[in-house]
Amino acid sequence: MKPSWYVKYLLRGFTDMKDVFVNNDGIFLGKRDYDLVIAHEQGHIEGKEHTWFGVMSAYGIVRLLTAI
């Protein structure tokens, strides 16, 4: 079930705190970007919060450029 704040192309992944869901309509900049979205959402399940840089960045382009 999609959340009420779902936006077709902009929301790329989300979690219900048990499972990770990836939006197939989302815009991804390659496989690495796709994989980072999954890792980001998995981090939320593990209790991690957003950061300015790295995998837990709330901003996909920053995440893509700064995640190791």
N, C-alpha and C positions, 0 to 999 in steps of 0.2 A: 504494500500500500504506500502510495506516495504522500509525503507530508504536505500540509496545506500551503507551505511556503515554497513549494517546488516550482522552479523556473526551467522550462524545457531545455534550453541549451546552456545555461549558465551554471546550474547546479550539476556538478559532475559526480559527486559521491556523497553519501550520508550513512549514518549508522543508527540503529535502534538500541545501541549499547550492548548488543549481543551479536549482530551480524552486520557486515558491510554491504552496502548496496551501491552499485555503479550505474550511473545514468548512461545508457547506450546512445542517447541523443546529445550528450555533452560534447563539447569541443575539446579535444585533446591534442597536444603538440607532440605526438609520437608515443611509443610504448613506455619510455621512461616516465613521462608525465602521467600516463595512465597508472603505472605501478606506484608512483609517488602518492597519487590520490588514495589508493588502497592502503598504503602504509600510513598515511595521515589519518584516515578513518580508524584504522586498527589502533593507532596511538590514542585516540579518544576512548576506545573500548578499554584500553589499559590504564585510563585515568589521566592521561597527559593533557595539558592545556595548550592553547595557541601560543606561539612564540613569534618574534619578529623575523627570524631566519630559520632555515633548515626544514626538515620534514613537517614539523608542526606549524609552519607559517600558514596563516589564514589566506594568504594571497598566492594563488597557483603559480604565477610567473616568478615570484620571489622564491617559492619552494623549489621550482625547477632549476633556478640559477644557483641556489645556495645549499641544497641538500647534497650530502656526501654519498 
